[in-house]
Structure formats: C-alpha cells, structure tokens
C-alpha cells in the first residue's frame, strides 16, 4: 500500500512545477539548471521528495526568485488553491479514464 504524501510536499512540488512551466523550462532542462537529476526533480514535483535545504535553494535560485517571494506562495490561501487544482486534476483524470473505457467497450461490442 502506498504511503500518503504530506500535503506540504505536494504543494511545494506543484508550486515548483507552476513556476518552472511559467518560465518555459522542460523538467529535464530545469533539473539540469538546478544541477539535480531529472528523475529526482520529477519526484520533487510529485511531492515524493523531502528536500534538503541546499536543493530547495538551488531550485529557488534557478527560478530567479528570492526565497521569501517563493515561500510566500506557499501561504495558506495559495496552498488551498493548489490543493483544489490538484483535486480537480484527479477528478478530470478519473473522468477521462471512464470515457476511454466506455469507448473501448463500445468498440469491443461493435467488433463482435
């Protein structure tokens, strides 16, 4: 059974992803810029990594932000928005899976 990821790590990862994408970086290019392995960066963005301070600062510097500005984005109002967005994305994913299954089932019926 998978362990539940701490919400703060999920929020941190979403915040990093949002800033990275706003700056037009691919995950791989951004990881290179931060001098962090791409797969590790993926884990950061998915909330799977509890980062060391040195890596947090590398990421914030690569985003060309001051630490205070970056962490202001993790205040409670922004975190609530990040969590709502994450929940909406999960619901969209579930809905798309149902639609795809329905389409596959219809194709199977027509193949008979």
Buried (B, 14 or more C-beta within 10 A) or exposed (E): EEEEBEEEBBBBBBBBBBBBEEEEBEBEEBBBBBEBEBEBBBBBBBBBBEBEEEBBBBBBBBBEBEEEEBBEBBEEEBBEEBBEEBEEEEEEEEEEEEEEEEEEEEEEEEEE
